[in-house]
Amino acid sequence: MLRIDGRRNDEIRNIKITRNFTKYAQGSVLIEVGNTKVICTAFVDESVPPFIKGTGEGWISAEYSMLPSATATRKRRDVNNGKVDGRSQEIQRLIGRAVRSVVNLSLLGERTIWIDCDVIQADGGTRTASITGAFVAIADALFTLVKNGEIKSMPMNSMMSAVSVGIVNGEVLLDICYDEDSNAEVDTNVVMNNKGEFIELQGTGEERPFTKDEFSKIIEYAEKGNRELMRIQRDILGEVADSIIGCEYEREAVIATGNTHKLKEIRDMVADLNFDIKSLKDVGLDGIEIIENGKTFEHNAFIKARTIARKTGKIAIGDDSGIEVDALNKRPGVYSARYAGENATDEENRAKMFEELKGIPFEERTARFVCAIAVVFPDGKEMLSRGKVEGKIALEERGENGFGYDCMFIPEGYEHTFGELSSEIKNGLSHRGRSLEEMKLKLKDILEERMI
């Protein structure tokens, strides 16, 4: 169905946001949504309402008005009526609630930010345009306070926008203009943040009730419209948006290893994230030497990841793994690969462990394989995941499947060593697999919280 202005049912109107539109307010925009135009300003007042005074917190208050000539029929000014009309009062309360939902008032200090939204031309969706524009204005105002050293950090925790969805002639329509609004059977306004959470839902059956299926379609369109609006906000705000939700990362990383098995394992793990894992050779660092002098698996993993992140400017992944034996005070730990000496073989390492455990009964030979994976991002953010599998050290070597200490480690719940178990069972128990699974979940969350 083509609409009055030629749009598809799920298409928002053309959006234009002009920052720094007025001179004196710390944040100001002109937002144009189709033919609707609203001036939104954020003005910082170094005082707070009486009910906030002495708490150390700030406040945000909003006022909304429509110029007399904003509509085809002149609207009488509220000042001539002696009070704000009911519709304007409801809208300005909505704007205030919406903006406060994404600002940590305790970080604002005892100051008030006044949001003023003045409609200079109305063609439907003035309240949603006001909320979307007000977010940009207050983001600019707060960023100014941070730059001037008046507050320590950006007190916003997410992006935020609003869009209308209506049902007209039985059709669900996104971002309705006035002609559609005036004929709507159902009218809704949906305020959301970039995490996909709802801040406010306003829905009214103007001409009739609406069904659950219709409501699901309304929500689907509202999510789509708000994502598009927040992408526009992000592009407009640039570094200000980055200070709120962080910079958007490229979907690629470099793994700090020359081990092709590890490379394939990680590539397979993150394949469904549309994430490209590059080797050191891919980025011209295949000959790099990284000194792993950390005291823990975690420290060594970070040493690798931080080095590669600095060298490439990309997301970097580093890992370290080994075995801890409780009867040996958790040795060999980070020295697992060189337990019997710097260039020791697997056989020499195992022989040394058996010698040191001589006389220790099986019940006291508890141990675990541990893997730590560190991820370091270009902006300095860091992430750590850890996987382990508990077990015991056998009294003798058994099995030829695997390498390192596999033939002497009996995982918890089994009677056979890793060297005797099939690759399928071993991989299902793997400390590396568990650590990779945790890494994947954390990486997914970090990527998605910065995307819109």
N, C-alpha and C positions, 0 to 999 in steps of 0.2 A: 504494500500500500504506500503510495506517495502522498505526503502530507501537504498542507497549505503552502509551505515554503520549499517543497520538493525533497525534504529529508526522508530517510528510511525511518521505520518505527523505533529502531534502537540507536538513532543517531542524535548526538547533542548539537546544539546550534554553534555557529562560529563564535569562538572565544578570543577576546583580546584583553590583555591586562597591561596597563601602563603604570609602572612604578614611579615613585617620587612625583606624584601629580600635583601636589600642593607644596608650599614653601615651608611652613612652620611645624607641621606635625612630624614626629620622628618616623612615622611610616604612613604612606598614603598611596592609594591606587585609584585609577579609573578602571572599572571592570565593565566590559561590554559583552553581553551574552545575547547574541542576535541583535534585536533592537532595544533590549533593556540595557540601560546604562546607570551605574551606581558609583558615586564617589565614596570610598571607604578610607577613613583616616584613623590612625592610632596615636593618641596624644598622651604623653607621660606627665602625670601630676604627682608631685612629691608629697602626697598626703593620702590618707586612707579614710574610709567611712568609720564612724565611731565604733561599730561592732567589730572592726578589725584592729583598731588602735591598740598598741602594746603587745600584739601577738608576734610581731616580726614578719608577718606575712603580708603579701600584697593583695590587690583586688583588680578585677576587670569588670567594667560596666559598659553597657552598650546603649546607644540611642539610635532610633531609626525614624526617618521622616521621608515624605514624598513632596517634591516641589509642586506648587499649584498647577504648573503647566506640564507635569510629567505624563499626564493622561489626556485623552481626547476631550474629556470634560474637566474643567478646572476644579481642582480640589481646594477647598477652603483651608487656610493655614490653621494648625492646632492652636496657635497663640490667640487667634481670634475667637476660638471656642472656649478658651480658658482651661483646657486640659488636653492631654494626649488621647487620641481616639483609641478605642479598644483594640482595633486591628494592629495599629502601630505599637501599642504597648505589648501585645502578645509577641510580635515579631522581634522587638528589641530584647525581650527576655530570652527568646530562643537564640538570638545571636550571642548574647552574653554567656548562656549556658554552654553553647557549642564551643566557643573560644576558650572558656575556662577549662573545658575537658582535656585540652592538649597543653596546658601550661601548668607547671609546678609552681603554685603561688608562694610556697615557702622559700623558693630561690629568688623571688622577685624583690624581696625586701618590702619595707612599708611604703609602697607607692601604688598609685592607681593608674591603670591604663584605660583611657576612655576610647571606646570604639564608636565612631560616628558614621552611620551609613545613610547617605542622602541620595535618594532616587531622583535622577534628573530626567529620565525617560523610562516609561514602564511599558513592557510588552510581555508580561507574564514572568513568573520566577524571580520576583524582586527579592524575596527573603533568601532564596538559595544563592542568588548572585551576591547578595550582601554577605552571607557567611563565607562564601568562597573568596571574595575580595578581602574581607576582614582578616582572614588568615594571613594573606600575603602582607597586608599592612602591619599587623602586629608582629609578624616574623621579622620584618625590617626594623620595627621599633626596638624589639628585644635585642636584635643583633647589634644595633647602634649602642645600646646600654653595655653590652659585652665589650665592644671595641673601645668604648670610652672608659672601661674599667669600673663602671658603676655596679655591675653584677659580675660574678666570677665565671659563670658558664651559661650557656644557652638553656633557659628553663622550659624548653618545649620538648615533648617526647614523641611526637608523631606529626605527620601532615594531616590535613582535614579539609573536606569540601562538602558541598551539599548540592543535590539535584532534585528536580521534581519529576514525577512519573504520574501520568493520568490514564484513565480509560475513556476513550471517545468512540462512540458508535461501536462498542464492543471490542475495540482494538487498544492494546496497551501501547502507550506512546511515551518515549523518553524526552525529558526537558521540554515541557509543553509551553507554547507561546500563548498569548492572551486569547486569541480566537479559539484555540483548542481548550484552554482552561475554562472559558465561559460556557462551553458545551460539554464539559467533562461529566461523566456519570460517577467517576471515582477520582479523587485528587489526593496525591500523597507527596510528602517531602521527606527525603532521606539524607541524614547527615552521617558521614563515615570517616574513619581514619585510614591511613595507608596499610594498617595491619589487617584490614578487612572487617574491623569491628564497627558496630553501629553505635552512634552517639545519640541520635534521636530519630524516631520514626513517627511521622504524623500522617495518618491515613483516614480519609472520610468518604463514606458512600454518599455522594452529593445527591444522586438521583435514585440509587439502588444499593443494596448490599453487594459485596464482592466475595468471590469464592476463594478457597485456599489455593487452587490452581492459578487463579488470576493474581493472587498475592505473591505466589512464588515467581511469576513472570515479572511482576513489579520489582521484586528484590533483585532478580537477575539483571534487569535493565539498570536499576539504581547502582549496583556494583560496577557494571560496565561504565556507566556515565561518570561515576565518582573517580574511578581509576584514571579515566582520560583527563578529567579536570585536575587531578593531583599530579599527573605527568606534566601538564601545562604549567602548574604552579612550580614544580621542581625545575623545569627548564628556565622559567622566568627568574626564580630566586637564586639559582646557581650555588655559590658557596654558602649562602644562608641556608638553603635546603640541606646541604652537606653537613652543616653544623647541627642540624636537627636529627636527621636519620642516618648520617654518614654518607660517604661517597658511594656511588654504585660501582661495584667491582666488576671487572671483566671476568668472564666465565672461563678462565684458564689458570693453571698453576704449574709450577716447576717442582718436581720431586728431587730432593737432594740425595740421589743414589745412582749408581751405575748398574744396579742389579735389575736385570730385565724381568725377573720373576715378580719383584716388588712393583715395578712399573705396570705390568699387566694386571696385577691384582688390584691396584688402586684404580686403574682405568676402568676395569670391569665393575668395581664397586660404585663408582659415581657416574656410570654410563647414562642412567635415567635422569641425571640432573642436567644433561646437556652441557657437561663440563669437560674441557680439554686438558688432559694431563700431559705435560711436556717433560722430556728427559733432559739431563744436563747436556747431552750431546746436541739436542734440538736448539739450545740457547748458547752453544759455544763454550760450555764450561765442563766438558767431559774430563779434562785433565786437572781440575781444581783439587787441591788438598785442603781438607778441613780437619783441624786438630780437635778431636773429641776428648777434652780433658775435664768433662763434667763429673760430678760425684754421684749423679743419679741418671736414670734413663731419661727422665723428663728434661734435665739440664742438657744432656747431649742432643736430644731431639731439637731443642730450641737453638742450640749452637748451629746445627746444620741449617735449620729453616731460616734463622736470622741472617746467616751469611749469604744464602742464596737470594733472599728477599732484597738485601742491600745491593747485591751484584746485578740483579735483573729488574728491580722495580715492580716485580710481579708477586702474586700470591705464591708462597713457597711452603713446601711440605717436607718435614724432616722426621725421622723416626729412630728409635733405638730400642733394642730388645735383648733379652737374656734370661738367665735362670737364677733364682734366689733359693738358697738352701738354708732353712732355719738353724739346723745344727752347726752350720758354718758361719753363723752371724750374718746370714743373707748373702754370703759370698757364693759364687763369683760376681754376681750382679753385673755392673757395667763392664767388668773385665772378662765376661763369659767367653768371648772369642779369643782371648789371649791369656787364659787362666794359667797355663803352664809356661808362658813366655810370649814374647812379642810376636814370634812367627810360629807359634805352636800349632800342631795339627789337631783335628777333632779328637783323634785317638789319644793324643798326649793330654789334652784337656780332661777327657773322661778318666784316664788313668789316674791323674792327680786327684780328681774328686773322689774316686773309689778309695784311694789311699788315705785321704783325710777323713773319710767316713768309716774307716775300718773299726769294727767293734761297736758301731752305733746300730741299735736294733731297728728293724724295718719300721716299727710304729713311730719312731722318732725321726725318721728321715723325710719329714714334710718339706715340700718345696713348691715352687710355682714358676711357670713361664710368664714373663711380663713384657708387654709392648707399650711404649709411649709414642704417640704421634703428635707433633706440634705443627700448627699452621700459623704462619705469620703473614699479615696482609700489608699492602703497600703503605697504608696510612698508619701503621704501627699497631693496629689491633692484633691480638694474639689469642690462640685457642689451643686447648690441650685435650686429648682423649687418651684413655688408658684401658688396656684390656689385659686380663690375666686368666690363667687356668691353673687351678690348684691340683696337687697330687703328691706323690712320694717318689724317692729315688730307689730304684730296684737294687737288689743285692748283686746282680750281674747284668751284663748286657744281653738284650733279647730283641731280635728282629733287625731287619735291614732296610725298612722303609723310613725314609727321612734322612736327616743329617744332624750334626752337632750332638746334642744331648738326648735326642729323641729315643734312642734305643735303651736308655736307662731311666726314663721318666714314665711313671704310671699315672695317668690322669685319674682324678677323683671319680669314683663310680665304675671304674673298669679294673680288670685284673691283668690286662696286657699293656705293654709299653706303647708309646707312640710309634716305635719302630716296628711293632707287630700289627697295629691297627691299620685299616684301609685308609687311603687318602681322603675318601669322602667323610669318614668319621672324624679323622684328625682335623680336617679343614673346618668341620662343624664346631669343633671344640677350640679351635685356634685362638691364641691370645692376640695374634695379629688381626684375625678376622673380627674379633670382638672390638678391638680398638678401632679398626676401620669403620665398622658399623656405627660406633659412637661418633667418630669423626664426620661421617656422612650426614648424620642427623643434625649435628651442630652446624656444619657447613651450610646445609640446606636452610636452616633457620636464619643464619647470618645473611646469606644471599637474599632471602625473601624479605627480610625486614627492611632492607635497603632498596628494594624494588617496588615499583608501583604498577 
